[in-house]
Amino acid sequence: MSNFDVSPHEASKHLTRKQRAISCGEICLAMLIIVAHNVYHWIPNEVPILFVLAIASFRMREGNWGWHLYKRPASWALALLLAVLCVVLLQVKDMIFEPIAHYFGAPPRVSSILTRVHDVHRALQTVLFVWVFAAFGEEIGYRGYIQRRALDVFGRNAWGVTVALVIASAAFGFGHFYKGGAGMLESTGSGLILGSAYLLSGRLWAGTIAHGVNDTLAVVFSYFGW
């Protein structure tokens, strides 16, 4: 049994129909924001916007500022082990997926921030960016917010957890619209891995660390031309 959201007041079975409806509305709003930026470029990047919405939602609905997402884990060793496992799975996923995508002539497009890593100073700036923006910002926005609200709507039973994981992962994939169809599918796979880490641990530590390390490896590979 996973230990996520174990506090009785957080269990979805205690939510009223109105609270579930509000969570559903928040998910729809988040999806509109993701599409508005990534497809139509009507608004700035969605990650800071989702972060602000998440913090506001936590404050108004749960009475905190999102501290529960980064509570001290019961075991740092297990959290780090889970993070390492996620990094391995993310790397294996890329090793399997990318050759297949190239074979069909639809390789994922590379993020523009990786194509501009030409010197050590720029590389270090990019590493800082991916840890703050991606590892921290995206994990709160997509896993801590969208996936959490989807759990509110669909419940924390096996079916609800699966649906919530798929919704948040698909949203994460769509958040990488610029990478093309193959890239969106690849990012959806990443979302499934990182979202599972959140479900297994009930915290964002493992996902945040894994996300940051994985993206840091991408910067290193890009810098050395690997």
KAGIFEN-V178466 format. One record per residue. N is the residue number from 0. RES is the residue in one letter. SS is DSSP state (2 for helix, 1 for strand, 0 for the rest). PHI is phi in whole degrees, -180 to 180 (* if undefined). Layout:
n=(N & N)
res=(RES & RES)
ss=(SS & SS)
phi=(PHI & PHI)
This chain:
n=(0 & 1 & 2 & 3 & 4 & 5 & 6 & 7 & 8 & 9 & 10 & 11 & 12 & 13 & 14 & 15 & 16 & 17 & 18 & 19 & 20 & 21 & 22 & 23 & 24 & 25 & 26 & 27 & 28 & 29 & 30 & 31 & 32 & 33 & 34 & 35 & 36 & 37 & 38 & 39 & 40 & 41 & 42 & 43 & 44 & 45 & 46 & 47 & 48 & 49 & 50 & 51 & 52 & 53 & 54 & 55 & 56 & 57 & 58 & 59 & 60 & 61 & 62 & 63 & 64 & 65 & 66 & 67 & 68 & 69 & 70 & 71 & 72 & 73 & 74 & 75 & 76 & 77 & 78 & 79 & 80 & 81 & 82 & 83 & 84 & 85 & 86 & 87 & 88 & 89 & 90 & 91 & 92 & 93 & 94 & 95 & 96 & 97 & 98 & 99 & 100 & 101 & 102 & 103 & 104 & 105 & 106 & 107 & 108 & 109 & 110 & 111 & 112 & 113 & 114 & 115 & 116 & 117 & 118 & 119 & 120 & 121 & 122 & 123 & 124 & 125 & 126 & 127 & 128 & 129 & 130 & 131 & 132 & 133 & 134 & 135 & 136 & 137 & 138 & 139 & 140 & 141 & 142 & 143 & 144 & 145 & 146 & 147 & 148 & 149 & 150 & 151 & 152 & 153 & 154 & 155 & 156 & 157 & 158 & 159 & 160 & 161 & 162 & 163 & 164 & 165 & 166 & 167 & 168 & 169 & 170 & 171 & 172 & 173 & 174 & 175 & 176 & 177 & 178 & 179 & 180 & 181 & 182 & 183 & 184 & 185 & 186 & 187 & 188 & 189 & 190 & 191 & 192 & 193 & 194 & 195 & 196 & 197 & 198 & 199 & 200 & 201 & 202 & 203 & 204 & 205 & 206 & 207 & 208 & 209 & 210 & 211 & 212 & 213 & 214 & 215 & 216 & 217 & 218 & 219 & 220 & 221 & 222 & 223 & 224 & 225)
res=(M & S & N & F & D & V & S & P & H & E & A & S & K & H & L & T & R & K & Q & R & A & I & S & C & G & E & I & C & L & A & M & L & I & I & V & A & H & N & V & Y & H & W & I & P & N & E & V & P & I & L & F & V & L & A & I & A & S & F & R & M & R & E & G & N & W & G & W & H & L & Y & K & R & P & A & S & W & A & L & A & L & L & L & A & V & L & C & V & V & L & L & Q & V & K & D & M & I & F & E & P & I & A & H & Y & F & G & A & P & P & R & V & S & S & I & L & T & R & V & H & D & V & H & R & A & L & Q & T & V & L & F & V & W & V & F & A & A & F & G & E & E & I & G & Y & R & G & Y & I & Q & R & R & A & L & D & V & F & G & R & N & A & W & G & V & T & V & A & L & V & I & A & S & A & A & F & G & F & G & H & F & Y & K & G & G & A & G & M & L & E & S & T & G & S & G & L & I & L & G & S & A & Y & L & L & S & G & R & L & W & A & G & T & I & A & H & G & V & N & D & T & L & A & V & V & F & S & Y & F & G & W)
ss=(0 & 0 & 0 & 0 & 0 & 0 & 0 & 2 & 2 & 2 & 0 & 2 & 2 & 2 & 0 & 0 & 2 & 2 & 2 & 2 & 2 & 2 & 2 & 2 & 2 & 2 & 2 & 2 & 2 & 2 & 2 & 2 & 2 & 2 & 2 & 2 & 2 & 2 & 0 & 0 & 0 & 0 & 0 & 0 & 0 & 2 & 2 & 2 & 2 & 2 & 2 & 2 & 2 & 2 & 2 & 2 & 2 & 2 & 2 & 2 & 2 & 2 & 0 & 0 & 0 & 0 & 2 & 2 & 2 & 2 & 0 & 0 & 0 & 0 & 0 & 2 & 2 & 2 & 2 & 2 & 2 & 2 & 2 & 2 & 2 & 2 & 2 & 2 & 2 & 2 & 2 & 2 & 2 & 2 & 2 & 2 & 2 & 2 & 2 & 2 & 2 & 2 & 2 & 0 & 0 & 0 & 0 & 0 & 0 & 0 & 0 & 2 & 2 & 2 & 2 & 0 & 0 & 0 & 0 & 2 & 2 & 2 & 2 & 2 & 2 & 2 & 2 & 2 & 2 & 2 & 2 & 2 & 2 & 2 & 2 & 2 & 2 & 2 & 2 & 2 & 2 & 2 & 2 & 2 & 2 & 2 & 2 & 2 & 2 & 2 & 2 & 2 & 2 & 2 & 0 & 0 & 0 & 2 & 2 & 2 & 2 & 2 & 2 & 2 & 2 & 2 & 2 & 2 & 2 & 2 & 2 & 2 & 2 & 2 & 0 & 0 & 2 & 2 & 2 & 2 & 2 & 2 & 2 & 2 & 2 & 2 & 2 & 2 & 2 & 2 & 2 & 2 & 2 & 2 & 2 & 2 & 2 & 2 & 2 & 2 & 2 & 0 & 0 & 0 & 2 & 2 & 2 & 2 & 2 & 2 & 2 & 2 & 2 & 2 & 2 & 2 & 2 & 2 & 2 & 2 & 2 & 2 & 2 & 2 & 0 & 0)
phi=(* & -75 & -108 & -78 & 50 & -82 & -63 & -55 & -72 & -96 & -67 & -65 & -67 & -93 & -75 & -80 & -62 & -65 & -65 & -65 & -64 & -64 & -61 & -63 & -63 & -65 & -63 & -61 & -63 & -61 & -64 & -63 & -64 & -62 & -68 & -59 & -84 & -75 & -98 & -103 & 57 & -82 & -132 & -63 & -51 & -75 & -62 & -62 & -67 & -63 & -62 & -64 & -61 & -61 & -61 & -63 & -65 & -61 & -66 & -76 & -102 & -121 & 74 & -141 & -106 & 94 & -60 & -63 & -70 & -125 & -61 & -62 & -68 & -61 & -144 & -65 & -62 & -69 & -64 & -69 & -63 & -65 & -63 & -62 & -60 & -63 & -62 & -61 & -64 & -64 & -68 & -64 & -58 & -66 & -64 & -84 & -74 & -62 & -61 & -66 & -64 & -66 & -61 & -88 & 73 & -136 & -67 & -62 & -77 & -87 & -60 & -64 & -68 & -82 & -81 & -109 & -88 & -112 & -143 & -61 & -61 & -67 & -64 & -66 & -62 & -67 & -61 & -61 & -62 & -68 & -73 & -77 & -78 & -88 & -61 & -90 & -65 & -69 & -66 & -68 & -67 & -92 & -85 & -69 & -108 & -63 & -66 & -65 & -69 & -67 & -65 & -59 & -74 & -100 & 92 & -109 & -87 & -58 & -67 & -64 & -62 & -65 & -63 & -62 & -63 & -67 & -62 & -65 & -70 & -65 & -62 & -63 & -63 & -69 & -68 & -114 & -57 & -63 & -84 & 83 & -58 & -64 & -66 & -65 & -65 & -63 & -68 & -62 & -61 & -62 & -62 & -65 & -69 & -68 & -66 & -66 & -63 & -64 & -66 & -73 & -104 & 76 & -134 & -101 & -58 & -62 & -65 & -65 & -64 & -63 & -61 & -65 & -65 & -62 & -71 & -65 & -61 & -63 & -66 & -62 & -61 & -66 & -62 & -89 & 71 & -85)
